[in-house]
Amino acid sequence: MINRVMLRSLYEFFFFILLCILLSLSFQTLAKQELKVGVGNFPPFFIEESQSGLFLEITQAIFNELPEYDIKFIFMSNSRLAHEINTGKLLDVACNIFPGSGVKGHFSKPIFKYTDVAVTKKRDNLRLNKVSDLQNLSIAAYQGAKDLLGAELKNIALNNPNYMEYSHPKETTYLLVSGKKDVRIGDVSIFLYDLKNKRYQQKMKISIDDFTLHPLWSDVYSHMAFRDEALRNSVDTIITSLLAQGAFDKIYAKYQLN
């Protein structure tokens, strides 16, 4: 039989092991450095309510490779992102920053992809093989499209009274679906997300099969901006590795198919 001395020894042994485990976990937690990462709040790229989104998943995949950091996502407007990474003290990293935006800091490799396409209703049977084919059409585009998508579109925008830009992408989707515009210009992921709206799917019975996508432009990329150059260099190495593994392609495909 196990006497009291042996029981006490076993108890002390297990207590010692448990204490070591707890101390180890505590030291690991204390050793982690908090990293404040600023992100936008516009679906499907960043969705604050569910702490999810296409670009958020890409960002999380990158920082999963840096377990020494405790990542804290901070959602805010794009204009505030630029301010905070430039002059504020709230952020260490800002996501989805375009070159030429006036943002200071150290830019990562291009990572966040926008695939801008022209979208038309299939029943209209419009053939758009080049940007100049848009010339005489009624167009709804996102704000700033004429400055980002090349001189040819800008020339059309300045000379076509039926070309309009809108601050909220969902407006461009509605104008196309309702027939008030012939063409929607914008990111394909945003368009697919918009079509999930109950108004379109359940009431109007509309799906992606009702539209034609015209890929008239090359993909546009944005970056992360870092205060710390060494951290930027580490992230660039991770980006290169994850790109080679096809990790980002899987995330993009998931949002294209959903």
FENRAKA-V929662 format. One record per pair of residues at least 4 apart in sequence whose ideal C-beta (glycine too) atoms are under 6 Angstrom apart, sorted by sequence separation. I is the first residue (numbers start at 0). J is the second residue. If there is no record, write none. Layout:
BEGIN
I,J / I,J
END
This chain:
BEGIN
1,5 / 26,30 / 42,46 / 51,55 / 75,79 / 79,83 / 83,87 / 96,100 / 119,123 / 140,144 / 143,147 / 144,148 / 148,152 / 155,159 / 173,177 / 185,189 / 197,201 / 198,202 / 199,203 / 205,209 / 1,6 / 40,45 / 46,51 / 75,80 / 82,87 / 127,132 / 165,170 / 174,179 / 175,180 / 194,199 / 225,230 / 241,246 / 39,45 / 46,52 / 83,89 / 84,90 / 96,102 / 119,125 / 156,162 / 165,171 / 174,180 / 199,205 / 225,231 / 38,45 / 40,47 / 45,52 / 83,90 / 145,152 / 44,52 / 62,70 / 145,153 / 175,183 / 43,52 / 44,53 / 45,54 / 84,93 / 43,53 / 44,54 / 45,55 / 117,127 / 145,156 / 171,183 / 80,93 / 171,185 / 95,111 / 168,185 / 84,102 / 85,103 / 84,104 / 144,164 / 81,102 / 130,151 / 134,155 / 168,189 / 172,193 / 130,152 / 133,155 / 142,164 / 137,161 / 138,162 / 139,163 / 140,164 / 142,166 / 169,193 / 47,74 / 141,168 / 139,171 / 34,68 / 36,70 / 38,72 / 40,74 / 139,174 / 32,68 / 33,69 / 34,70 / 35,71 / 36,72 / 37,73 / 38,74 / 58,94 / 31,69 / 33,71 / 35,73 / 37,75 / 39,77 / 144,184 / 139,180 / 37,80 / 137,180 / 137,181 / 138,182 / 139,183 / 140,184 / 141,185 / 136,181 / 37,83 / 136,182 / 37,90 / 35,90 / 35,91 / 36,92 / 37,93 / 38,94 / 39,95 / 34,91 / 54,111 / 119,182 / 117,182 / 118,183 / 188,254 / 117,184 / 148,216 / 115,186 / 116,187 / 118,190 / 113,186 / 114,187 / 130,215 / 127,213 / 121,209 / 121,210 / 121,211 / 118,210 / 119,211 / 118,212 / 116,212 / 117,213 / 116,213 / 116,214 / 117,215 / 115,216 / 114,218 / 112,218 / 113,219 / 112,220 / 111,221 / 109,220 / 109,222 / 107,222 / 106,222 / 107,223 / 106,224 / 104,224 / 105,225 / 104,225 / 102,224 / 104,226 / 105,228 / 97,221 / 107,231 / 96,221 / 95,221 / 96,222 / 105,231 / 107,234 / 108,235 / 96,224 / 107,235 / 110,238 / 94,223 / 108,238 / 92,223 / 93,224 / 92,225 / 91,226 / 84,224 / 43,188 / 43,192 / 42,192 / 64,237 / 61,237 / 60,246 / 57,247 / 57,250 / 56,250 / 53,254 / 43,254
END
